[in-house]
Amino acid sequence: MNDSQNNKDKNILEEIINCIEQINFGEVVVTIHNSEVVQIEKKEKKRF
């Protein structure tokens, strides 16, 4: 794996971690296509 791929993977992991840390209730969905992360979705629920 080259440096460019390592940097991309690191950025993806950081983004996933940031999404998880920012929500109290909800879900984070990671979409993978051909063994590559192509999309990250964050859905937050507000509870009162």
Backbone atoms as SQL, in Angstrom:
CREATE TABLE atoms (id INTEGER PRIMARY KEY, chain TEXT, resi INTEGER, resn TEXT, atom TEXT, x REAL, y REAL, z REAL);
INSERT INTO atoms VALUES
  (1, 'A', 1, 'MET', 'N', 0.850, -1.182, 0.000),
  (2, 'A', 1, 'MET', 'CA', 0.000, 0.000, 0.000),
  (3, 'A', 1, 'MET', 'C', 0.892, 1.240, 0.000),
  (4, 'A', 2, 'ASN', 'N', 0.587, 2.185, -0.860),
  (5, 'A', 2, 'ASN', 'CA', 1.429, 3.377, -0.948),
  (6, 'A', 2, 'ASN', 'C', 0.988, 4.461, 0.034),
  (7, 'A', 3, 'ASP', 'N', 1.781, 5.513, 0.119),
  (8, 'A', 3, 'ASP', 'CA', 1.495, 6.600, 1.065),
  (9, 'A', 3, 'ASP', 'C', 0.167, 7.283, 0.777),
  (10, 'A', 4, 'SER', 'N', -0.154, 7.429, -0.502),
  (11, 'A', 4, 'SER', 'CA', -1.406, 8.081, -0.876),
  (12, 'A', 4, 'SER', 'C', -2.610, 7.283, -0.370),
  (13, 'A', 5, 'GLN', 'N', -2.555, 5.964, -0.531),
  (14, 'A', 5, 'GLN', 'CA', -3.651, 5.107, -0.059),
  (15, 'A', 5, 'GLN', 'C', -3.724, 5.118, 1.458),
  (16, 'A', 6, 'ASN', 'N', -2.573, 5.083, 2.123),
  (17, 'A', 6, 'ASN', 'CA', -2.555, 5.141, 3.588),
  (18, 'A', 6, 'ASN', 'C', -3.180, 6.432, 4.094),
  (19, 'A', 7, 'ASN', 'N', -2.869, 7.551, 3.425),
  (20, 'A', 7, 'ASN', 'CA', -3.417, 8.849, 3.814),
  (21, 'A', 7, 'ASN', 'C', -4.932, 8.876, 3.593),
  (22, 'A', 8, 'LYS', 'N', -5.386, 8.314, 2.481),
  (23, 'A', 8, 'LYS', 'CA', -6.823, 8.261, 2.193),
  (24, 'A', 8, 'LYS', 'C', -7.541, 7.422, 3.249),
  (25, 'A', 9, 'ASP', 'N', -6.966, 6.248, 3.562),
  (26, 'A', 9, 'ASP', 'CA', -7.567, 5.385, 4.581),
  (27, 'A', 9, 'ASP', 'C', -7.630, 6.077, 5.935),
  (28, 'A', 10, 'LYS', 'N', -6.571, 6.801, 6.286),
  (29, 'A', 10, 'LYS', 'CA', -6.535, 7.533, 7.555),
  (30, 'A', 10, 'LYS', 'C', -7.625, 8.593, 7.586),
  (31, 'A', 11, 'ASN', 'N', -7.799, 9.318, 6.491),
  (32, 'A', 11, 'ASN', 'CA', -8.838, 10.353, 6.417),
  (33, 'A', 11, 'ASN', 'C', -10.233, 9.752, 6.550),
  (34, 'A', 12, 'ILE', 'N', -10.445, 8.599, 5.923),
  (35, 'A', 12, 'ILE', 'CA', -11.748, 7.932, 6.011),
  (36, 'A', 12, 'ILE', 'C', -12.021, 7.517, 7.454),
  (37, 'A', 13, 'LEU', 'N', -11.041, 6.906, 8.100),
  (38, 'A', 13, 'LEU', 'CA', -11.221, 6.496, 9.496),
  (39, 'A', 13, 'LEU', 'C', -11.486, 7.688, 10.404),
  (40, 'A', 14, 'GLU', 'N', -10.775, 8.773, 10.186),
  (41, 'A', 14, 'GLU', 'CA', -10.990, 9.982, 10.996),
  (42, 'A', 14, 'GLU', 'C', -12.405, 10.515, 10.799),
  (43, 'A', 15, 'GLU', 'N', -12.894, 10.483, 9.565),
  (44, 'A', 15, 'GLU', 'CA', -14.243, 10.971, 9.283),
  (45, 'A', 15, 'GLU', 'C', -15.292, 10.096, 9.969),
  (46, 'A', 16, 'ILE', 'N', -15.101, 8.787, 9.925),
  (47, 'A', 16, 'ILE', 'CA', -16.034, 7.872, 10.586),
  (48, 'A', 16, 'ILE', 'C', -16.033, 8.120, 12.093),
  (49, 'A', 17, 'ILE', 'N', -14.859, 8.256, 12.680),
  (50, 'A', 17, 'ILE', 'CA', -14.746, 8.512, 14.119),
  (51, 'A', 17, 'ILE', 'C', -15.406, 9.839, 14.476),
  (52, 'A', 18, 'ASN', 'N', -15.187, 10.885, 13.671),
  (53, 'A', 18, 'ASN', 'CA', -15.815, 12.187, 13.921),
  (54, 'A', 18, 'ASN', 'C', -17.335, 12.075, 13.901),
  (55, 'A', 19, 'CYS', 'N', -17.866, 11.342, 12.941),
  (56, 'A', 19, 'CYS', 'CA', -19.321, 11.166, 12.860),
  (57, 'A', 19, 'CYS', 'C', -19.855, 10.494, 14.119),
  (58, 'A', 20, 'ILE', 'N', -19.157, 9.469, 14.571),
  (59, 'A', 20, 'ILE', 'CA', -19.596, 8.741, 15.770),
  (60, 'A', 20, 'ILE', 'C', -19.530, 9.632, 16.995),
  (61, 'A', 21, 'GLU', 'N', -18.482, 10.415, 17.115),
  (62, 'A', 21, 'GLU', 'CA', -18.312, 11.275, 18.290),
  (63, 'A', 21, 'GLU', 'C', -19.326, 12.413, 18.338),
  (64, 'A', 22, 'GLN', 'N', -19.856, 12.822, 17.196),
  (65, 'A', 22, 'GLN', 'CA', -20.741, 13.986, 17.139),
  (66, 'A', 22, 'GLN', 'C', -22.193, 13.678, 17.456),
  (67, 'A', 23, 'ILE', 'N', -22.585, 12.407, 17.478),
  (68, 'A', 23, 'ILE', 'CA', -23.997, 12.107, 17.696),
  (69, 'A', 23, 'ILE', 'C', -24.202, 11.352, 19.003),
  (70, 'A', 24, 'ASN', 'N', -25.327, 11.626, 19.655),
  (71, 'A', 24, 'ASN', 'CA', -25.706, 10.910, 20.872),
  (72, 'A', 24, 'ASN', 'C', -26.643, 9.750, 20.568),
  (73, 'A', 25, 'PHE', 'N', -27.581, 9.958, 19.650),
  (74, 'A', 25, 'PHE', 'CA', -28.518, 8.931, 19.217),
  (75, 'A', 25, 'PHE', 'C', -28.585, 8.973, 17.705),
  (76, 'A', 26, 'GLY', 'N', -28.480, 7.848, 17.073),
  (77, 'A', 26, 'GLY', 'CA', -28.580, 7.814, 15.623),
  (78, 'A', 26, 'GLY', 'C', -27.751, 6.692, 15.048),
  (79, 'A', 27, 'GLU', 'N', -27.324, 6.899, 13.812),
  (80, 'A', 27, 'GLU', 'CA', -26.558, 5.852, 13.144),
  (81, 'A', 27, 'GLU', 'C', -25.561, 6.452, 12.167),
  (82, 'A', 28, 'VAL', 'N', -24.497, 5.715, 11.963),
  (83, 'A', 28, 'VAL', 'CA', -23.500, 6.040, 10.949),
  (84, 'A', 28, 'VAL', 'C', -23.456, 4.855, 10.002),
  (85, 'A', 29, 'VAL', 'N', -23.692, 5.110, 8.718),
  (86, 'A', 29, 'VAL', 'CA', -23.714, 4.050, 7.712),
  (87, 'A', 29, 'VAL', 'C', -22.528, 4.255, 6.782),
  (88, 'A', 30, 'VAL', 'N', -21.731, 3.208, 6.635),
  (89, 'A', 30, 'VAL', 'CA', -20.577, 3.247, 5.737),
  (90, 'A', 30, 'VAL', 'C', -20.914, 2.371, 4.539),
  (91, 'A', 31, 'THR', 'N', -20.906, 2.965, 3.345),
  (92, 'A', 31, 'THR', 'CA', -21.207, 2.236, 2.122),
  (93, 'A', 31, 'THR', 'C', -19.900, 1.871, 1.429),
  (94, 'A', 32, 'ILE', 'N', -19.789, 0.598, 1.076),
  (95, 'A', 32, 'ILE', 'CA', -18.565, 0.074, 0.465),
  (96, 'A', 32, 'ILE', 'C', -18.899, -0.476, -0.911),
  (97, 'A', 33, 'HIS', 'N', -18.050, -0.177, -1.893),
  (98, 'A', 33, 'HIS', 'CA', -18.204, -0.687, -3.253),
  (99, 'A', 33, 'HIS', 'C', -16.834, -1.131, -3.745),
  (100, 'A', 34, 'ASN', 'N', -16.721, -2.367, -4.174),
  (101, 'A', 34, 'ASN', 'CA', -15.439, -2.934, -4.626),
  (102, 'A', 34, 'ASN', 'C', -14.349, -2.764, -3.580),
  (103, 'A', 35, 'SER', 'N', -14.681, -3.073, -2.337),
  (104, 'A', 35, 'SER', 'CA', -13.743, -3.015, -1.195),
  (105, 'A', 35, 'SER', 'C', -13.243, -1.609, -0.889),
  (106, 'A', 36, 'GLU', 'N', -13.943, -0.598, -1.349),
  (107, 'A', 36, 'GLU', 'CA', -13.581, 0.795, -1.080),
  (108, 'A', 36, 'GLU', 'C', -14.754, 1.515, -0.429),
  (109, 'A', 37, 'VAL', 'N', -14.463, 2.337, 0.564),
  (110, 'A', 37, 'VAL', 'CA', -15.504, 3.170, 1.172),
  (111, 'A', 37, 'VAL', 'C', -15.859, 4.259, 0.164),
  (112, 'A', 38, 'VAL', 'N', -17.129, 4.314, -0.199),
  (113, 'A', 38, 'VAL', 'CA', -17.565, 5.308, -1.184),
  (114, 'A', 38, 'VAL', 'C', -18.498, 6.358, -0.584),
  (115, 'A', 39, 'GLN', 'N', -19.046, 6.075, 0.612),
  (116, 'A', 39, 'GLN', 'CA', -19.995, 7.016, 1.194),
  (117, 'A', 39, 'GLN', 'C', -20.103, 6.787, 2.692),
  (118, 'A', 40, 'ILE', 'N', -20.247, 7.891, 3.426),
  (119, 'A', 40, 'ILE', 'CA', -20.499, 7.837, 4.860),
  (120, 'A', 40, 'ILE', 'C', -21.733, 8.688, 5.119),
  (121, 'A', 41, 'GLU', 'N', -22.737, 8.092, 5.775),
  (122, 'A', 41, 'GLU', 'CA', -23.952, 8.819, 6.111),
  (123, 'A', 41, 'GLU', 'C', -24.110, 8.876, 7.620),
  (124, 'A', 42, 'LYS', 'N', -24.529, 10.039, 8.104),
  (125, 'A', 42, 'LYS', 'CA', -24.796, 10.218, 9.533),
  (126, 'A', 42, 'LYS', 'C', -26.237, 10.648, 9.701),
  (127, 'A', 43, 'LYS', 'N', -26.992, 9.895, 10.494),
  (128, 'A', 43, 'LYS', 'CA', -28.371, 10.240, 10.777),
  (129, 'A', 43, 'LYS', 'C', -28.511, 10.402, 12.277),
  (130, 'A', 44, 'GLU', 'N', -28.859, 11.599, 12.690),
  (131, 'A', 44, 'GLU', 'CA', -28.964, 11.886, 14.123),
  (132, 'A', 44, 'GLU', 'C', -30.421, 11.994, 14.536),
  (133, 'A', 45, 'LYS', 'N', -30.718, 11.448, 15.688),
  (134, 'A', 45, 'LYS', 'CA', -32.061, 11.552, 16.251),
  (135, 'A', 45, 'LYS', 'C', -31.992, 12.426, 17.482),
  (136, 'A', 46, 'LYS', 'N', -32.967, 13.285, 17.628),
  (137, 'A', 46, 'LYS', 'CA', -33.074, 14.137, 18.814),
  (138, 'A', 46, 'LYS', 'C', -34.110, 13.544, 19.742),
  (139, 'A', 47, 'ARG', 'N', -33.723, 13.326, 20.989),
  (140, 'A', 47, 'ARG', 'CA', -34.658, 12.770, 21.965),
  (141, 'A', 47, 'ARG', 'C', -34.887, 13.778, 23.066),
  (142, 'A', 48, 'PHE', 'N', -36.148, 13.881, 23.496),
  (143, 'A', 48, 'PHE', 'CA', -36.503, 14.865, 24.536),
  (144, 'A', 48, 'PHE', 'C', -37.166, 14.185, 25.692);
